[in-house]
Amino acid sequence: MVYGWQDGAADPWPWLGYFASVIAGAYTVFANRAAAAKTPGTKQHRIREHILRHAPVRFRLADIRAAVPGVSDQTIRLVLEQLRKEGKVRSDGTGRAATWTRANAAPSE
């Protein structure tokens, strides 16, 4: 059964209204999830939490920079140095090629 699409008599507004409501609902869900996922605390706390809970066993400063945007390299280095002094991470190398390893990681990780 054809509803007038071929001769331009069909009304697209009901479908467009439905489509707009689906997009608006999806955006609301996204906004709520994004607000809930925001990690409270200082930038140093966010970096520390990411390194200890979410970063791979071996990572680079660039990995942290990408995962926690809006934080300076100086702040990331400060947190890495604090964690190194606490014995929670160790540095493997120096400069841009340096990698970091979490100390509590099992050898098989």
Biopython code that builds the backbone (N, CA, C, O; Angstrom):
import numpy as np
from Bio.PDB.StructureBuilder import StructureBuilder

atoms = [
    (1, "MET", "N", (0.856, -1.176, 0.000)),
    (1, "MET", "CA", (0.000, 0.000, 0.000)),
    (1, "MET", "C", (0.897, 1.233, 0.000)),
    (1, "MET", "O", (1.834, 1.324, 0.794)),
    (2, "VAL", "N", (0.619, 2.157, -0.868)),
    (2, "VAL", "CA", (1.421, 3.360, -1.029)),
    (2, "VAL", "C", (0.677, 4.531, -0.386)),
    (2, "VAL", "O", (-0.532, 4.677, -0.566)),
    (3, "TYR", "N", (1.399, 5.358, 0.360)),
    (3, "TYR", "CA", (0.766, 6.439, 1.107)),
    (3, "TYR", "C", (1.065, 7.819, 0.552)),
    (3, "TYR", "O", (1.109, 8.781, 1.319)),
    (4, "GLY", "N", (1.267, 7.952, -0.731)),
    (4, "GLY", "CA", (1.452, 9.261, -1.333)),
    (4, "GLY", "C", (2.893, 9.716, -1.443)),
    (4, "GLY", "O", (3.143, 10.857, -1.833)),
    (5, "TRP", "N", (3.851, 8.860, -1.111)),
    (5, "TRP", "CA", (5.247, 9.254, -1.207)),
    (5, "TRP", "C", (5.662, 9.521, -2.649)),
    (5, "TRP", "O", (6.472, 10.411, -2.908)),
    (6, "GLN", "N", (5.117, 8.764, -3.576)),
    (6, "GLN", "CA", (5.543, 8.906, -4.960)),
    (6, "GLN", "C", (5.087, 10.236, -5.569)),
    (6, "GLN", "O", (5.758, 10.746, -6.466)),
    (7, "ASP", "N", (3.988, 10.803, -5.122)),
    (7, "ASP", "CA", (3.509, 12.059, -5.720)),
    (7, "ASP", "C", (3.696, 13.258, -4.796)),
    (7, "ASP", "O", (3.178, 14.338, -5.081)),
    (8, "GLY", "N", (4.424, 13.088, -3.699)),
    (8, "GLY", "CA", (4.726, 14.201, -2.801)),
    (8, "GLY", "C", (3.589, 14.589, -1.880)),
    (8, "GLY", "O", (3.632, 15.664, -1.282)),
    (9, "ALA", "N", (2.587, 13.765, -1.748)),
    (9, "ALA", "CA", (1.434, 14.099, -0.911)),
    (9, "ALA", "C", (1.599, 13.628, 0.535)),
    (9, "ALA", "O", (0.775, 13.965, 1.384)),
    (10, "ALA", "N", (2.629, 12.870, 0.824)),
    (10, "ALA", "CA", (2.810, 12.346, 2.186)),
    (10, "ALA", "C", (3.309, 13.447, 3.115)),
    (10, "ALA", "O", (4.018, 14.358, 2.689)),
    (11, "ASP", "N", (2.934, 13.354, 4.383)),
    (11, "ASP", "CA", (3.339, 14.337, 5.386)),
    (11, "ASP", "C", (4.525, 13.783, 6.183)),
    (11, "ASP", "O", (4.357, 12.808, 6.916)),
    (12, "PRO", "N", (5.727, 14.380, 6.059)),
    (12, "PRO", "CA", (6.893, 13.868, 6.777)),
    (12, "PRO", "C", (6.955, 14.291, 8.242)),
    (12, "PRO", "O", (7.770, 13.757, 8.995)),
    (13, "TRP", "N", (6.116, 15.237, 8.666)),
    (13, "TRP", "CA", (6.227, 15.794, 10.008)),
    (13, "TRP", "C", (5.983, 14.800, 11.137)),
    (13, "TRP", "O", (6.674, 14.900, 12.151)),
    (14, "PRO", "N", (5.071, 13.865, 11.043)),
    (14, "PRO", "CA", (4.954, 12.889, 12.137)),
    (14, "PRO", "C", (6.237, 12.087, 12.339)),
    (14, "PRO", "O", (6.664, 11.857, 13.471)),
    (15, "TRP", "N", (6.844, 11.665, 11.237)),
    (15, "TRP", "CA", (8.096, 10.906, 11.359)),
    (15, "TRP", "C", (9.211, 11.785, 11.903)),
    (15, "TRP", "O", (9.972, 11.346, 12.765)),
    (16, "LEU", "N", (9.322, 13.021, 11.416)),
    (16, "LEU", "CA", (10.367, 13.926, 11.904)),
    (16, "LEU", "C", (10.189, 14.241, 13.392)),
    (16, "LEU", "O", (11.172, 14.364, 14.123)),
    (17, "GLY", "N", (8.946, 14.370, 13.836)),
    (17, "GLY", "CA", (8.680, 14.581, 15.264)),
    (17, "GLY", "C", (9.140, 13.397, 16.096)),
    (17, "GLY", "O", (9.763, 13.557, 17.146)),
    (18, "TYR", "N", (8.820, 12.204, 15.608)),
    (18, "TYR", "CA", (9.258, 10.988, 16.287)),
    (18, "TYR", "C", (10.785, 10.909, 16.323)),
    (18, "TYR", "O", (11.372, 10.621, 17.366)),
    (19, "PHE", "N", (11.415, 11.163, 15.192)),
    (19, "PHE", "CA", (12.873, 11.107, 15.096)),
    (19, "PHE", "C", (13.518, 12.106, 16.065)),
    (19, "PHE", "O", (14.476, 11.763, 16.757)),
    (20, "ALA", "N", (13.005, 13.322, 16.115)),
    (20, "ALA", "CA", (13.544, 14.342, 17.021)),
    (20, "ALA", "C", (13.373, 13.912, 18.478)),
    (20, "ALA", "O", (14.257, 14.163, 19.297)),
    (21, "SER", "N", (12.256, 13.270, 18.816)),
    (21, "SER", "CA", (12.058, 12.830, 20.202)),
    (21, "SER", "C", (13.026, 11.709, 20.575)),
    (21, "SER", "O", (13.488, 11.641, 21.714)),
    (22, "VAL", "N", (13.336, 10.826, 19.616)),
    (22, "VAL", "CA", (14.308, 9.758, 19.882)),
    (22, "VAL", "C", (15.691, 10.357, 20.108)),
    (22, "VAL", "O", (16.399, 9.950, 21.029)),
    (23, "ILE", "N", (16.080, 11.316, 19.280)),
    (23, "ILE", "CA", (17.385, 11.972, 19.436)),
    (23, "ILE", "C", (17.446, 12.714, 20.774)),
    (23, "ILE", "O", (18.451, 12.630, 21.479)),
    (24, "ALA", "N", (16.390, 13.433, 21.127)),
    (24, "ALA", "CA", (16.361, 14.162, 22.396)),
    (24, "ALA", "C", (16.462, 13.209, 23.585)),
    (24, "ALA", "O", (17.156, 13.502, 24.559)),
    (25, "GLY", "N", (15.779, 12.081, 23.508)),
    (25, "GLY", "CA", (15.863, 11.093, 24.589)),
    (25, "GLY", "C", (17.256, 10.508, 24.718)),
    (25, "GLY", "O", (17.767, 10.337, 25.825)),
    (26, "ALA", "N", (17.871, 10.202, 23.578)),
    (26, "ALA", "CA", (19.236, 9.663, 23.607)),
    (26, "ALA", "C", (20.205, 10.685, 24.185)),
    (26, "ALA", "O", (21.102, 10.328, 24.948)),
    (27, "TYR", "N", (20.032, 11.941, 23.829)),
    (27, "TYR", "CA", (20.907, 12.988, 24.369)),
    (27, "TYR", "C", (20.734, 13.117, 25.880)),
    (27, "TYR", "O", (21.715, 13.302, 26.599)),
    (28, "THR", "N", (19.517, 13.024, 26.361)),
    (28, "THR", "CA", (19.270, 13.099, 27.809)),
    (28, "THR", "C", (19.979, 11.958, 28.535)),
    (28, "THR", "O", (20.605, 12.171, 29.572)),
    (29, "VAL", "N", (19.878, 10.751, 27.990)),
    (29, "VAL", "CA", (20.568, 9.598, 28.588)),
    (29, "VAL", "C", (22.075, 9.837, 28.585)),
    (29, "VAL", "O", (22.744, 9.597, 29.591)),
    (30, "PHE", "N", (22.613, 10.308, 27.458)),
    (30, "PHE", "CA", (24.042, 10.596, 27.368)),
    (30, "PHE", "C", (24.461, 11.652, 28.387)),
    (30, "PHE", "O", (25.467, 11.478, 29.076)),
    (31, "ALA", "N", (23.714, 12.731, 28.492)),
    (31, "ALA", "CA", (24.059, 13.810, 29.422)),
    (31, "ALA", "C", (24.051, 13.313, 30.865)),
    (31, "ALA", "O", (24.921, 13.680, 31.655)),
    (32, "ASN", "N", (23.079, 12.488, 31.206)),
    (32, "ASN", "CA", (23.015, 11.942, 32.573)),
    (32, "ASN", "C", (24.198, 11.024, 32.856)),
    (32, "ASN", "O", (24.781, 11.080, 33.939)),
    (33, "ARG", "N", (24.558, 10.177, 31.888)),
    (33, "ARG", "CA", (25.706, 9.285, 32.087)),
    (33, "ARG", "C", (27.007, 10.059, 32.166)),
    (33, "ARG", "O", (27.876, 9.737, 32.977)),
    (34, "ALA", "N", (27.147, 11.070, 31.336)),
    (34, "ALA", "CA", (28.370, 11.880, 31.350)),
    (34, "ALA", "C", (28.511, 12.611, 32.677)),
    (34, "ALA", "O", (29.614, 12.708, 33.216)),
    (35, "ALA", "N", (27.413, 13.123, 33.206)),
    (35, "ALA", "CA", (27.461, 13.819, 34.495)),
    (35, "ALA", "C", (27.803, 12.849, 35.623)),
    (35, "ALA", "O", (28.529, 13.211, 36.549)),
    (36, "ALA", "N", (27.292, 11.630, 35.555)),
    (36, "ALA", "CA", (27.565, 10.644, 36.599)),
    (36, "ALA", "C", (28.993, 10.130, 36.525)),
    (36, "ALA", "O", (29.566, 9.748, 37.545)),
    (37, "ALA", "N", (29.576, 10.114, 35.329)),
    (37, "ALA", "CA", (30.924, 9.577, 35.155)),
    (37, "ALA", "C", (32.003, 10.572, 35.544)),
    (37, "ALA", "O", (33.174, 10.207, 35.653)),
    (38, "LYS", "N", (31.628, 11.807, 35.752)),
    (38, "LYS", "CA", (32.612, 12.816, 36.118)),
    (38, "LYS", "C", (33.237, 12.440, 37.459)),
    (38, "LYS", "O", (32.538, 12.239, 38.452)),
    (39, "THR", "N", (34.549, 12.351, 37.469)),
    (39, "THR", "CA", (35.244, 11.986, 38.693)),
    (39, "THR", "C", (35.455, 13.238, 39.536)),
    (39, "THR", "O", (36.094, 14.185, 39.076)),
    (40, "PRO", "N", (34.930, 13.262, 40.760)),
    (40, "PRO", "CA", (35.137, 14.432, 41.598)),
    (40, "PRO", "C", (36.578, 14.474, 42.112)),
    (40, "PRO", "O", (37.279, 13.462, 42.128)),
    (41, "GLY", "N", (36.985, 15.622, 42.516)),
    (41, "GLY", "CA", (38.311, 15.750, 43.092)),
    (41, "GLY", "C", (39.229, 16.610, 42.248)),
    (41, "GLY", "O", (38.855, 17.098, 41.181)),
    (42, "THR", "N", (40.423, 16.781, 42.746)),
    (42, "THR", "CA", (41.395, 17.606, 42.057)),
    (42, "THR", "C", (41.943, 16.875, 40.839)),
    (42, "THR", "O", (41.725, 15.677, 40.661)),
    (43, "LYS", "N", (42.649, 17.616, 40.017)),
    (43, "LYS", "CA", (43.269, 17.016, 38.840)),
    (43, "LYS", "C", (44.268, 15.945, 39.267)),
    (43, "LYS", "O", (44.347, 14.885, 38.646)),
    (44, "GLN", "N", (45.028, 16.218, 40.323)),
    (44, "GLN", "CA", (45.997, 15.231, 40.819)),
    (44, "GLN", "C", (45.287, 13.964, 41.265)),
    (44, "GLN", "O", (45.766, 12.860, 41.006)),
    (45, "HIS", "N", (44.161, 14.110, 41.925)),
    (45, "HIS", "CA", (43.399, 12.941, 42.386)),
    (45, "HIS", "C", (42.895, 12.142, 41.189)),
    (45, "HIS", "O", (42.958, 10.912, 41.200)),
    (46, "ARG", "N", (42.392, 12.828, 40.149)),
    (46, "ARG", "CA", (41.897, 12.143, 38.953)),
    (46, "ARG", "C", (43.013, 11.365, 38.268)),
    (46, "ARG", "O", (42.801, 10.238, 37.820)),
    (47, "ILE", "N", (44.195, 11.958, 38.185)),
    (47, "ILE", "CA", (45.335, 11.273, 37.559)),
    (47, "ILE", "C", (45.724, 10.059, 38.386)),
    (47, "ILE", "O", (45.934, 8.971, 37.850)),
    (48, "ARG", "N", (45.817, 10.250, 39.678)),
    (48, "ARG", "CA", (46.204, 9.159, 40.580)),
    (48, "ARG", "C", (45.225, 7.989, 40.453)),
    (48, "ARG", "O", (45.646, 6.838, 40.340)),
    (49, "GLU", "N", (43.932, 8.277, 40.472)),
    (49, "GLU", "CA", (42.920, 7.235, 40.355)),
    (49, "GLU", "C", (43.030, 6.518, 39.015)),
    (49, "GLU", "O", (42.913, 5.294, 38.948)),
    (50, "HIS", "N", (43.253, 7.278, 37.957)),
    (50, "HIS", "CA", (43.366, 6.636, 36.649)),
    (50, "HIS", "C", (44.570, 5.701, 36.605)),
    (50, "HIS", "O", (44.465, 4.573, 36.124)),
    (51, "ILE", "N", (45.695, 6.160, 37.098)),
    (51, "ILE", "CA", (46.906, 5.338, 37.058)),
    (51, "ILE", "C", (46.734, 4.068, 37.885)),
    (51, "ILE", "O", (47.093, 2.980, 37.434)),
    (52, "LEU", "N", (46.198, 4.198, 39.066)),
    (52, "LEU", "CA", (46.109, 3.047, 39.967)),
    (52, "LEU", "C", (44.964, 2.098, 39.636)),
    (52, "LEU", "O", (45.037, 0.917, 39.977)),
    (53, "ARG", "N", (43.902, 2.581, 38.979)),
    (53, "ARG", "CA", (42.730, 1.730, 38.752)),
    (53, "ARG", "C", (42.437, 1.403, 37.295)),
    (53, "ARG", "O", (41.855, 0.358, 37.003)),
    (54, "HIS", "N", (42.834, 2.287, 36.370)),
    (54, "HIS", "CA", (42.380, 2.104, 34.998)),
    (54, "HIS", "C", (43.494, 1.980, 33.963)),
    (54, "HIS", "O", (43.282, 1.410, 32.892)),
    (55, "ALA", "N", (44.659, 2.499, 34.266)),
    (55, "ALA", "CA", (45.750, 2.476, 33.284)),
    (55, "ALA", "C", (46.237, 1.047, 33.084)),
    (55, "ALA", "O", (46.134, 0.223, 33.992)),
    (56, "PRO", "N", (46.770, 0.748, 31.891)),
    (56, "PRO", "CA", (47.369, -0.570, 31.695)),
    (56, "PRO", "C", (48.574, -0.743, 32.623)),
    (56, "PRO", "O", (49.066, 0.233, 33.190)),
    (57, "VAL", "N", (49.037, -1.951, 32.773)),
    (57, "VAL", "CA", (50.163, -2.222, 33.666)),
    (57, "VAL", "C", (51.374, -1.379, 33.262)),
    (57, "VAL", "O", (52.033, -0.777, 34.110)),
    (58, "ARG", "N", (51.655, -1.344, 31.968)),
    (58, "ARG", "CA", (52.742, -0.490, 31.444)),
    (58, "ARG", "C", (52.099, 0.634, 30.655)),
    (58, "ARG", "O", (51.245, 0.389, 29.802)),
    (59, "PHE", "N", (52.497, 1.846, 30.929)),
    (59, "PHE", "CA", (51.916, 2.996, 30.254)),
    (59, "PHE", "C", (52.961, 4.082, 30.078)),
    (59, "PHE", "O", (54.028, 4.060, 30.692)),
    (60, "ARG", "N", (52.622, 5.029, 29.222)),
    (60, "ARG", "CA", (53.484, 6.183, 28.997)),
    (60, "ARG", "C", (52.747, 7.433, 29.443)),
    (60, "ARG", "O", (51.534, 7.413, 29.654)),
    (61, "LEU", "N", (53.490, 8.517, 29.583)),
    (61, "LEU", "CA", (52.889, 9.782, 29.966)),
    (61, "LEU", "C", (51.825, 10.177, 28.941)),
    (61, "LEU", "O", (50.786, 10.721, 29.314)),
    (62, "ALA", "N", (52.068, 9.915, 27.677)),
    (62, "ALA", "CA", (51.103, 10.241, 26.625)),
    (62, "ALA", "C", (49.787, 9.486, 26.820)),
    (62, "ALA", "O", (48.724, 10.014, 26.494)),
    (63, "ASP", "N", (49.841, 8.273, 27.342)),
    (63, "ASP", "CA", (48.622, 7.503, 27.599)),
    (63, "ASP", "C", (47.770, 8.191, 28.669)),
    (63, "ASP", "O", (46.546, 8.263, 28.554)),
    (64, "ILE", "N", (48.431, 8.689, 29.699)),
    (64, "ILE", "CA", (47.721, 9.386, 30.781)),
    (64, "ILE", "C", (47.159, 10.701, 30.252)),
    (64, "ILE", "O", (46.025, 11.064, 30.564)),
    (65, "ARG", "N", (47.944, 11.411, 29.456)),
    (65, "ARG", "CA", (47.508, 12.679, 28.867)),
    (65, "ARG", "C", (46.228, 12.480, 28.047)),
    (65, "ARG", "O", (45.313, 13.302, 28.111)),
    (66, "ALA", "N", (46.168, 11.400, 27.288)),
    (66, "ALA", "CA", (44.990, 11.123, 26.462)),
    (66, "ALA", "C", (43.787, 10.704, 27.305)),
    (66, "ALA", "O", (42.651, 11.043, 26.975)),
    (67, "ALA", "N", (44.028, 9.980, 28.374)),
    (67, "ALA", "CA", (42.935, 9.458, 29.200)),
    (67, "ALA", "C", (42.347, 10.504, 30.138)),
    (67, "ALA", "O", (41.167, 10.442, 30.480)),
    (68, "VAL", "N", (43.170, 11.466, 30.552)),
    (68, "VAL", "CA", (42.709, 12.500, 31.482)),
    (68, "VAL", "C", (42.967, 13.862, 30.830)),
    (68, "VAL", "O", (43.940, 14.537, 31.166)),
    (69, "PRO", "N", (42.102, 14.260, 29.906)),
    (69, "PRO", "CA", (42.347, 15.511, 29.187)),
    (69, "PRO", "C", (42.212, 16.734, 30.090)),
    (69, "PRO", "O", (41.532, 16.693, 31.116)),
    (70, "GLY", "N", (42.860, 17.801, 29.699)),
    (70, "GLY", "CA", (42.764, 19.041, 30.453)),
    (70, "GLY", "C", (43.723, 19.131, 31.613)),
    (70, "GLY", "O", (43.609, 20.038, 32.438)),
    (71, "VAL", "N", (44.669, 18.212, 31.699)),
    (71, "VAL", "CA", (45.644, 18.219, 32.782)),
    (71, "VAL", "C", (47.027, 18.381, 32.162)),
    (71, "VAL", "O", (47.355, 17.724, 31.175)),
    (72, "SER", "N", (47.827, 19.256, 32.745)),
    (72, "SER", "CA", (49.141, 19.532, 32.176)),
    (72, "SER", "C", (50.112, 18.374, 32.409)),
    (72, "SER", "O", (49.954, 17.580, 33.337)),
    (73, "ASP", "N", (51.113, 18.306, 31.542)),
    (73, "ASP", "CA", (52.161, 17.282, 31.697)),
    (73, "ASP", "C", (52.880, 17.453, 33.029)),
    (73, "ASP", "O", (53.279, 16.472, 33.658)),
    (74, "GLN", "N", (53.043, 18.698, 33.454)),
    (74, "GLN", "CA", (53.722, 18.955, 34.732)),
    (74, "GLN", "C", (52.945, 18.323, 35.897)),
    (74, "GLN", "O", (53.543, 17.750, 36.808)),
    (75, "THR", "N", (51.631, 18.430, 35.859)),
    (75, "THR", "CA", (50.813, 17.827, 36.918)),
    (75, "THR", "C", (50.893, 16.304, 36.858)),
    (75, "THR", "O", (50.969, 15.642, 37.893)),
    (76, "ILE", "N", (50.877, 15.749, 35.649)),
    (76, "ILE", "CA", (50.993, 14.294, 35.498)),
    (76, "ILE", "C", (52.338, 13.822, 36.047)),
    (76, "ILE", "O", (52.403, 12.832, 36.775)),
    (77, "ARG", "N", (53.408, 14.532, 35.699)),
    (77, "ARG", "CA", (54.744, 14.156, 36.198)),
    (77, "ARG", "C", (54.823, 14.258, 37.717)),
    (77, "ARG", "O", (55.461, 13.426, 38.362)),
    (78, "LEU", "N", (54.178, 15.274, 38.293)),
    (78, "LEU", "CA", (54.165, 15.438, 39.746)),
    (78, "LEU", "C", (53.517, 14.228, 40.412)),
    (78, "LEU", "O", (54.044, 13.703, 41.393)),
    (79, "VAL", "N", (52.380, 13.785, 39.885)),
    (79, "VAL", "CA", (51.688, 12.622, 40.453)),
    (79, "VAL", "C", (52.518, 11.358, 40.258)),
    (79, "VAL", "O", (52.613, 10.534, 41.168)),
    (80, "LEU", "N", (53.122, 11.197, 39.076)),
    (80, "LEU", "CA", (53.971, 10.022, 38.841)),
    (80, "LEU", "C", (55.138, 9.993, 39.822)),
    (80, "LEU", "O", (55.494, 8.933, 40.335)),
    (81, "GLU", "N", (55.723, 11.135, 40.079)),
    (81, "GLU", "CA", (56.845, 11.191, 41.035)),
    (81, "GLU", "C", (56.374, 10.833, 42.448)),
    (81, "GLU", "O", (57.070, 10.127, 43.179)),
    (82, "GLN", "N", (55.190, 11.323, 42.828)),
    (82, "GLN", "CA", (54.641, 10.973, 44.148)),
    (82, "GLN", "C", (54.390, 9.467, 44.248)),
    (82, "GLN", "O", (54.717, 8.844, 45.257)),
    (83, "LEU", "N", (53.815, 8.896, 43.208)),
    (83, "LEU", "CA", (53.541, 7.456, 43.211)),
    (83, "LEU", "C", (54.842, 6.648, 43.206)),
    (83, "LEU", "O", (54.916, 5.580, 43.813)),
    (84, "ARG", "N", (55.855, 7.158, 42.524)),
    (84, "ARG", "CA", (57.155, 6.469, 42.515)),
    (84, "ARG", "C", (57.752, 6.464, 43.915)),
    (84, "ARG", "O", (58.277, 5.442, 44.357)),
    (85, "LYS", "N", (57.680, 7.592, 44.620)),
    (85, "LYS", "CA", (58.205, 7.672, 45.989)),
    (85, "LYS", "C", (57.436, 6.752, 46.938)),
    (85, "LYS", "O", (58.004, 6.231, 47.898)),
    (86, "GLU", "N", (56.150, 6.553, 46.668)),
    (86, "GLU", "CA", (55.329, 5.656, 47.485)),
    (86, "GLU", "C", (55.541, 4.196, 47.109)),
    (86, "GLU", "O", (55.050, 3.303, 47.800)),
    (87, "GLY", "N", (56.261, 3.944, 46.031)),
    (87, "GLY", "CA", (56.522, 2.583, 45.594)),
    (87, "GLY", "C", (55.382, 1.950, 44.807)),
    (87, "GLY", "O", (55.329, 0.728, 44.668)),
    (88, "LYS", "N", (54.487, 2.756, 44.300)),
    (88, "LYS", "CA", (53.334, 2.225, 43.575)),
    (88, "LYS", "C", (53.568, 2.118, 42.076)),
    (88, "LYS", "O", (52.885, 1.353, 41.397)),
    (89, "VAL", "N", (54.523, 2.873, 41.555)),
    (89, "VAL", "CA", (54.916, 2.763, 40.147)),
    (89, "VAL", "C", (56.429, 2.859, 40.065)),
    (89, "VAL", "O", (57.092, 3.339, 40.985)),
    (90, "ARG", "N", (56.961, 2.391, 38.943)),
    (90, "ARG", "CA", (58.395, 2.543, 38.716)),
    (90, "ARG", "C", (58.592, 3.002, 37.275)),
    (90, "ARG", "O", (57.811, 2.682, 36.379)),
    (91, "SER", "N", (59.645, 3.746, 37.096)),
    (91, "SER", "CA", (59.959, 4.276, 35.782)),
    (91, "SER", "C", (60.931, 3.343, 35.073)),
    (91, "SER", "O", (61.890, 2.856, 35.670)),
    (92, "ASP", "N", (60.672, 3.103, 33.801)),
    (92, "ASP", "CA", (61.557, 2.298, 32.971)),
    (92, "ASP", "C", (62.047, 3.196, 31.844)),
    (92, "ASP", "O", (61.407, 3.291, 30.797)),
    (93, "GLY", "N", (63.170, 3.848, 32.058)),
    (93, "GLY", "CA", (63.722, 4.751, 31.056)),
    (93, "GLY", "C", (63.516, 6.196, 31.445)),
    (93, "GLY", "O", (62.962, 6.510, 32.498)),
    (94, "THR", "N", (63.981, 7.074, 30.557)),
    (94, "THR", "CA", (63.857, 8.510, 30.794)),
    (94, "THR", "C", (63.398, 9.203, 29.520)),
    (94, "THR", "O", (63.459, 8.641, 28.427)),
    (95, "GLY", "N", (62.944, 10.421, 29.685)),
    (95, "GLY", "CA", (62.538, 11.214, 28.533)),
    (95, "GLY", "C", (61.242, 10.732, 27.910)),
    (95, "GLY", "O", (60.408, 10.106, 28.564)),
    (96, "ARG", "N", (61.094, 11.041, 26.614)),
    (96, "ARG", "CA", (59.864, 10.694, 25.903)),
    (96, "ARG", "C", (59.646, 9.190, 25.782)),
    (96, "ARG", "O", (58.506, 8.729, 25.721)),
    (97, "ALA", "N", (60.707, 8.445, 25.748)),
    (97, "ALA", "CA", (60.598, 6.995, 25.582)),
    (97, "ALA", "C", (60.308, 6.272, 26.895)),
    (97, "ALA", "O", (60.134, 5.053, 26.901)),
    (98, "ALA", "N", (60.254, 6.997, 27.994)),
    (98, "ALA", "CA", (60.050, 6.363, 29.299)),
    (98, "ALA", "C", (58.683, 5.692, 29.379)),
    (98, "ALA", "O", (57.681, 6.227, 28.905)),
    (99, "THR", "N", (58.666, 4.533, 29.978)),
    (99, "THR", "CA", (57.405, 3.863, 30.297)),
    (99, "THR", "C", (57.334, 3.743, 31.808)),
    (99, "THR", "O", (58.347, 3.799, 32.506)),
    (100, "TRP", "N", (56.142, 3.581, 32.284)),
    (100, "TRP", "CA", (55.904, 3.418, 33.713)),
    (100, "TRP", "C", (55.191, 2.099, 33.922)),
    (100, "TRP", "O", (54.398, 1.667, 33.085)),
    (101, "THR", "N", (55.479, 1.458, 35.052)),
    (101, "THR", "CA", (54.873, 0.171, 35.376)),
    (101, "THR", "C", (54.307, 0.257, 36.784)),
    (101, "THR", "O", (54.976, 0.727, 37.705)),
    (102, "ARG", "N", (53.065, -0.203, 36.945)),
    (102, "ARG", "CA", (52.487, -0.263, 38.291)),
    (102, "ARG", "C", (53.195, -1.347, 39.080)),
    (102, "ARG", "O", (53.412, -2.446, 38.570)),
    (103, "ALA", "N", (53.553, -1.052, 40.305)),
    (103, "ALA", "CA", (54.314, -1.997, 41.126)),
    (103, "ALA", "C", (53.449, -3.146, 41.620)),
    (103, "ALA", "O", (53.972, -4.233, 41.868)),
    (104, "ASN", "N", (52.140, -2.944, 41.772)),
    (104, "ASN", "CA", (51.268, -3.988, 42.312)),
    (104, "ASN", "C", (50.767, -4.951, 41.232)),
    (104, "ASN", "O", (49.946, -5.824, 41.513)),
    (105, "ALA", "N", (51.250, -4.799, 40.020)),
    (105, "ALA", "CA", (50.772, -5.635, 38.921)),
    (105, "ALA", "C", (51.443, -7.011, 38.958)),
    (105, "ALA", "O", (52.630, -7.136, 39.261)),
    (106, "ALA", "N", (50.672, -8.011, 38.649)),
    (106, "ALA", "CA", (51.230, -9.370, 38.569)),
    (106, "ALA", "C", (52.090, -9.486, 37.333)),
    (106, "ALA", "O", (51.821, -8.799, 36.347)),
    (107, "PRO", "N", (53.110, -10.322, 37.337)),
    (107, "PRO", "CA", (54.011, -10.474, 36.198)),
    (107, "PRO", "C", (53.308, -10.880, 34.908)),
    (107, "PRO", "O", (53.777, -10.520, 33.829)),
    (108, "SER", "N", (52.209, -11.611, 34.977)),
    (108, "SER", "CA", (51.538, -12.079, 33.777)),
    (108, "SER", "C", (50.713, -10.993, 33.091)),
    (108, "SER", "O", (50.295, -11.181, 31.948)),
    (109, "GLU", "N", (50.468, -9.863, 33.753)),
    (109, "GLU", "CA", (49.618, -8.811, 33.186)),
    (109, "GLU", "C", (50.312, -8.154, 32.071)),
    (109, "GLU", "O", (49.765, -7.238, 31.457)),
]
sb = StructureBuilder()
sb.init_structure("model")
sb.init_model(0)
sb.init_chain("A")
sb.init_seg("    ")
for serial, (resi, resn, name, xyz) in enumerate(atoms, 1):
    if name == "N":
        sb.init_residue(resn, " ", resi, " ")
    sb.init_atom(name, np.array(xyz, "f"), 0.0, 1.0, " ", f" {name:<3s}", serial, name[0])
structure = sb.get_structure()
